[in-house]
Amino acid sequence: MAEKLARIRAKRGGNRSVMTKPTNEANDLLEVEPISKKRLNFIASSLNEKLNLVKTLDEEIIENCAVDKIETEILESDEIN
């Protein structure tokens, strides 16, 4: 059980990290003219998919962690959601 939980946490962490680059790119695109709506839409779609995956992993973590750790896990998951 501990190994499974560690793997889910690692997957969540990796997916959170992957979201940083496109988020920064989107912020940069919003600062230049003309705004590339096509690229921004692609980034938004990609980030939305990753966010949904992270939310699913958050739920898996909560379902598999010890009862006394649920509050901590919820707080951690709320950092990005």
N, C-alpha and C positions, 0 to 999 in steps of 0.2 A: 504494500500500500504506500509506503513512504517513497519508494522508487517511482511509482506511478505519479504521485503528487509532485515530486521533483521534476519529472519530465514535463508535466503540464505547465508548471511554473516556468520552466526554461523556454517552452514554446511560447508562452505568453510574453515573456521578456524579450525574446527574439523578434516577435511580431511587433511589439511596441517600438523596439529600436528601428525596425525597418520603416516605420511610419514617420520617422524624423526627417529623412531626406526629402520625401515628396512634400511634407508640410513646409519645410524651408523653401523648396522650389516654388510652391504656390505663393508663399509670402513674397518672394522675390518677384514673381510674375505680376503680382498686384501693384508693385511699385513702378512698373515701366509702362510706357505707352507705345504702341497700342497693346491693350491687354489681350493675351492669347486665350480666348474663351474656350477654344477646342481643347487646348492643353489643360486648362484649369478644370474643365469638365472631366477629362480623363483622370486627372489627379484626384478629384473629388470622388469619383466612382471607385478608384483603387483604394483610397483611404476608407471609404465607407465599407468596402468588403473586408479590409483588415480590421476595422473597428468591430464589425459583426463577429469576426473570428475571435478577437480578443474577448469580447463579451461572452461568447460561448465557452472559451477557456476559463474565464472568471467563474462561470457557473459550475464548471467541472471541478474547479479547485474548491469552491465552497461545499460542493456535495461530497468531496473526498477528504477534507481536512477535519481535524479534531474539532469538537464542538467549541472548546475554549479558544480556538484560533479563528473562528468565523468572523468576528468583528474586525480583527486585524486584516484579514483577507479582503473584506468588503472595503475597508478604508484604502488598502493598496489598489484595488481595482478601480476605485473612484478617482484615483489620481489622473487617469487618462480618459475615462468615459464621459 
